[in-house]
Amino acid sequence: MKEMIRTVNLTKRYGDKTIVDNVSLSVNKGEIYGFLGLNGAGKTTTIRTLLGMIRPTSGDVYLYGKRLAEGGQDLWKRVGYMVEMPYAYPSFSVRDNLKLFARLRGISDQRAIDEVMDKINLTSYAKTKAKDLSLGNAQKLGLAKALIHNPDILILDEPTNALDPVGIVEIRGLLKRLASEHGVTVFISSHILEEISKLASRIGIIHQGVLLQEITAQEFDRIRQKRLYMDACDKGAAAMSRLVKEGYQVQLSDKGLLVVADERAVRHPEVIARLLIREDIPLSLLKVEEEDLESYFLKIVGANGGQGQ
């Protein structure tokens, strides 16, 4: 698979403070890479370094397999980006902002403006001045500027910030289509971990400037904790005894629920239900809970000196 973004021992220091510390990551063509970290973890600094907005103290950035420091302007023609709150000319309409940006990108076909507005549902705001847009629509305008030249790589810092739930779903669908249907590589940071879990095919966790982990969505699904919760009401002790006798590892939760983490129980809770019913132990609750990305993230960060739990 073609590697589109790579960093090698990327480091950025300001004085004696290290913001990004020997970060080596890679992103392949058509991947959606979710870049996660607490505030101040080094996400935006890494992104600005990827874009050449700031120079690294040491280490290298590669785009399309070419070293950024040697790639020249040609590399930027194929990259779209949005970093923090996007800038727009406040007295220009949405359309005029996009016309100006199209010219800066060397785009003469005005259909590109209509197409990108249609992609992210901005057409009805074409004549609205940027200063009169809601925060969510201003964010969409920034995305339109990032997408107008049909880039091969999208680098987005908090792209769903200020969007309402409908807008978030729209952008999620758009980014998924760009990746799956057009092979666009998306590098995205966000503090909305639930959204990243629905979007990313690969995840990198950065903490205090250090890249702690890179995992695929499939790997995350395999390693995250999964537990079966049961409530046997006044027969909890009997249920626990029977399950232990059957070879299951059973614990009691703070709420008095029986908890089993065995993979065979998680995969086949119906077997547990039948076993207990045969023993005349009815269940008022039987559910499988999977560790979500937020819980997993906090666990990883907490194990490395953060505020996880």
C-alpha positions, 0 to 999 in steps of 0.5 A: 500500500502506498505511503502518503504521509510519514514522519521520522523522529519528528521533534519540535522544541521551544527553548527547553520545552519539547512539544513533539518528541521523536514522533514517527508515524505513517499514513497510507493511501485511502486511510482515515488516520485519527490523531488523538491527544489531550489539549497540549499533547502536540497534535496541532504542532505536529499538523503544522509541521506536516504542512510546513507552517513551522520547521521541526527542530529535528527529524523529517516529514515525507509526503508522497514519499518525498522529503518535505524540505526538498519537495518544493511547491508541487507537493502542496498542490495535492494537499488540502488542509484546515487548521483550527478555526479557518480564516475567511474574508468577513465581508466577502460572500461564501461564493466570493471567498471560494472564488478567491481561493480557487484563483489562488489554487489556479482553478479557472473552472467555476463549476468547482465552486458549485460542486464543493458547495454542494458537497458540504451543503453550503449552496443555500449560503452562497450569497451570505457574507462570511461574517454572518455565518454560524460557527458551524457554517464557517467551519464548512467554508473552511472545509470547502476551501480545503476540498476545492482542488480535489486533493489527494491528501486532506489534513484536518485539525478539528474539522467538526468543531462547532458543527451540529449533529447533522453537520457532523454526520454529513462531514463523516459521510463525505470523508468516508466517501472521499477515502473509500471511493476516491482514495483520498488520504485523511489525517484528522485530529479531533477531541470528539473521540466517539466520532473518530471511532466511527470514522478512522481506519487507523488511530494514533495516540499522542501524549506529552509529545510522544506517540504512544500507540498506532493501531488499526480499527480492526486491532482496536476491536480485537484488544478493547475490553468486552464484558458480559453483564448479568443481573440474577436478582436475588439468585446472584450467589447461585448464578455465580456459583454455577458459572464458576463451576462451569469454568467462567471467571465471574466478578461482582460489579459495584452495582451488584451485577455479575461480570464475565470477561471470558471471550466465550461468554462475550461471544455467546451470551445465549449459552449463559442464559440457557445454562442459568435458566436450566438451573431455574435462575432467571435473568433480568439483565443480560448485555455485552458492553464493549470498551469505547474509544474514549475509555481506551484512550483515557486508559492508555494516556493514564498509564503514561502519566495523564489524567486517565482512569 
